[in-house]
Amino acid sequence: MTPFELVEPHTLREAAGLLASAEVRPLAGGTAVMLMMKMGVLRPARLVSLRAVEKRYSEIAAAGGELRIGALATLSALERSPLVARAAPVIAQTLRMLANVRVRNVATVGGHLAHADPHMDLPPVLIALGARVSIIDPAGGRTLPLGELYTGYLETTLGRNELVAEVTVPAQGSRRAAYLKCTTRSADDWPALGVAVVLEADGALVRDARVVISAATDTPTRLAAAENALRGARVDEAVLRRAGDAAASEAAVIGDQHGSAAYKRELLRVCLARAVRAVLDEQ
Ligand SMILES: Cc1cc2nc3c(=O)[nH]c(=O)nc-3n(C[C@H](O)[C@H](O)[C@H](O)COP(=O)(O)OP(=O)(O)OC[C@H]3O[C@@H](n4cnc5c(N)ncnc54)[C@H](O)[C@@H]3O)c2cc1C
């Protein structure tokens, strides 16, 4: 690893102000940064640690069913939070399948979302739940739907001196959710496909649907045609087949070491149906 300087500002805005050059990178839990530095794909001259910023950015709060998650909250804190378990249990369920407890104890929500590896588990879930992300810069900030953060493989709309500050998950009301992580090797491997489904349903009748996939595509992707096939339908085998076919034709699936594009399209047909059934069975 090449030598680097480490600075530890006391506010998130100050941290954003220190990120002016391409040689400087923010450091949160460090689980991705350190791996990239050890592999030599990242050689920053300076790391700006976020560990000493205001405590409120590590907090998880709930009001009226809406969750506010600070960017420095660890994945373990999220997994164990009773507020999260009540407002959006699918988040805690997803985290139990994510990496291992050592990674979750240090990895942060902000680092997880900013890293933009399409194999990450939380982005499709949070996008399907309608999450918004707040971004801070030295002068102010902006808020956008989480799905709009991602532009490509490891690429986001974050400017050089912008940092993820907070994620907001709206109240889910009667909506229910499921996430299926489809691995093709060991169960704790990176997924070949992730499928998040959020439904508002009355028995088998789907009133509204959100479907977001990851891992098989360059960015977490919402599947509008699959959602349309489910919305207003009473779910049976034929509806699930139509939704699966719609998903497989609309998604820009890419092949990699986890499976060919054709194989992942077939996985998508099968896993989408299973995820929809998982939500409906839970009602
Ligand atoms: C062994 C192992 C197994 C894993 N398995 C899984 C898995 O099964 N599923 C899964 O989803 N993930 C998995 N991961 C990835 C893990 O989720 C990420 O490494 C982690 O979430 C990144 O968070 P971090 O806080 O450590 O980020 P860091 O490593 O500190 O940062 C990651 C990136 O985000 C930037 N950054 C950090 N914080 C911010 C911020 N607030 N604003 C803007 N940019 C920021 C950094 O500069 C860097 O580019 C695994 C990782 C490891 C090491």
The ligand as an ORCA input file, in Angstrom:
! r2SCAN-3c Opt
* xyz 0 1
  C     -15.423     -9.680      3.056
  C     -16.492     -8.772      2.520
  C     -17.724     -9.294      2.148
  C     -18.732     -8.467      1.675
  N     -19.944     -9.000      1.340
  C     -20.964     -8.184      0.977
  C     -22.257     -8.710      0.696
  O     -22.534     -9.904      0.777
  N     -23.232     -7.823      0.335
  C     -22.995     -6.479      0.238
  O     -23.919     -5.732     -0.059
  N     -21.790     -5.965      0.500
  C     -20.771     -6.789      0.864
  N     -19.539     -6.260      1.123
  C     -19.299     -4.843      0.863
  C     -19.589     -3.988      2.074
  O     -20.998     -3.885      2.214
  C     -18.969     -2.619      1.801
  O     -17.564     -2.779      1.745
  C     -19.321     -1.621      2.878
  O     -20.705     -1.469      3.008
  C     -18.726     -0.261      2.585
  O     -18.973      0.577      3.703
  P     -17.759      1.276      4.439
  O     -18.342      2.183      5.469
  O     -16.748      0.301      4.917
  O     -17.197      2.143      3.225
  P     -15.719      2.601      2.912
  O     -14.869      1.453      2.542
  O     -15.186      3.510      3.960
  O     -16.041      3.502      1.630
  C     -16.587      2.938      0.448
  C     -16.626      4.027     -0.642
  O     -17.539      5.052     -0.298
  C     -16.853      6.309     -0.088
  N     -17.539      6.870      1.080
  C     -17.550      6.381      2.353
  N     -18.421      7.075      3.109
  C     -18.976      8.018      2.296
  C     -19.968      9.042      2.491
  N     -20.597      9.228      3.660
  N     -20.276      9.797      1.432
  C     -19.694      9.608      0.219
  N     -18.743      8.679     -0.030
  C     -18.407      7.886      1.011
  C     -15.387      5.958      0.072
  O     -14.513      6.976     -0.327
  C     -15.288      4.745     -0.850
  O     -15.238      5.169     -2.189
  C     -18.506     -7.068      1.577
  C     -17.258     -6.530      1.950
  C     -16.257     -7.348      2.419
  C     -14.946     -6.737      2.845
*
